[in-house]
Amino acid sequence: MTGTVLVTGAGGRHGGTGTHLTQRLLEQGVPVRILVRRESDASRALRTLGVDVVLGDLHDRRTLEPALDGVEQAYFAYPVAGGVTSAAANWAEAIRRTGRPIRTVVMSMGPAHPEHPSALGREQWLAEEVLRWAGIDVFVLRIMALFHENLPLLHGRSLAGDAVIRTAFGASALSWINGSDAAELAACALLRPELFDGALAEIPGTELRTHQEIADVLTGVLGKPVRFEPIGVAEWRDELTAIAEGALNADMAAHIPNVAAGVLRRGTRMTPDPDRYAELTGRKPVTLASYLESIKHTLVPG
């Protein structure tokens, strides 16, 4: 059994990887501490399960040093928003000041590339470089897929109102993965590092789907026709910006259409490999159809 693991992002909503990872580690008997900026229902619920909850901010190094006290490994996840490079610098310096070789598993994203159309993709890549330059023990888990959870986040309103999905991905077949499955991979990286070679693993998704295929699945799940309507990158950016609130912040509203621009320019970079996922985790992945079935009550007017 490993020592205490510090998990960041356990209060995040995009994909819910931090919360799922925390629960998975607890099931394995691993002591878990989570870093949150403020108490919430989610953090209080985890506290009742035996999780050590500490208040801190990735942008304030002074709060990170006590959070790292006694920690052997950590999971570093940053919201889909600007500021990850600064957060990475604070994180690296906090670890350096502990004087201990705390291993960090970073949850990365497919657009992390120095030339990606998305500013957030370029910044994620730079943040990972900063962690390496700092000389700390870091392993980057780059998930080369979109999360299932993007669908209600980006299209919940249009599905409930007009039964339509509008995106700038066109007819592109995209790699998809459930947020809980991404967290399972993070658990493997923390608990069984020998499964991965090197300091970076690019892991494909578990299923290939176009948005037209997703609309067809939703037609069956919701019991009413769901249309797919392709739109341009700029038009989609304007639409997402107009509804940006809550979990969908302005940075993410700009990021997702630029991800589409990257796919249209370069295509899907990796073919989904559910067998690889099962080999690593010992589990079958969540299918997109089963995920949509589980949330269908949130996609129809109340």
Sequence and secondary structure as in RCSB ss.txt:
>XXXX:A:sequence
MTGTVLVTGAGGRHGGTGTHLTQRLLEQGVPVRILVRRESDASRALRTLGVDVVLGDLHDRRTLEPALDGVEQAY
FAYPVAGGVTSAAANWAEAIRRTGRPIRTVVMSMGPAHPEHPSALGREQWLAEEVLRWAGIDVFVLRIMALFHEN
LPLLHGRSLAGDAVIRTAFGASALSWINGSDAAELAACALLRPELFDGALAEIPGTELRTHQEIADVLTGVLGKP
VRFEPIGVAEWRDELTAIAEGALNADMAAHIPNVAAGVLRRGTRMTPDPDRYAELTGRKPVTLASYLESIKHTLV
PG
>XXXX:A:secstr
    EEEE TT  STTHHHHHHHHHHHTT  EEEEESS  HHHHHHHHTT EEEE  TT HHHHHHHTTT SEEE
E   SSS HHHHHHHHHHHHHHHTS  EEEEEEETT STT SSHHHHHHHHHHHHHHHTT  EEEEEEESEETTH
HHHHHHHHHHHHSEEEES TT  EEEE HHHHHHHHHHHHH GGGS SSEEEEE SEEE HHHHHHHHHHHHTS 
 EEEE  HHHHHHHHHHH BTTB HHHHHHHHHHHHHHHHH  SS   HHHHHHHHSS    HHHHHHHTGGGSS
  
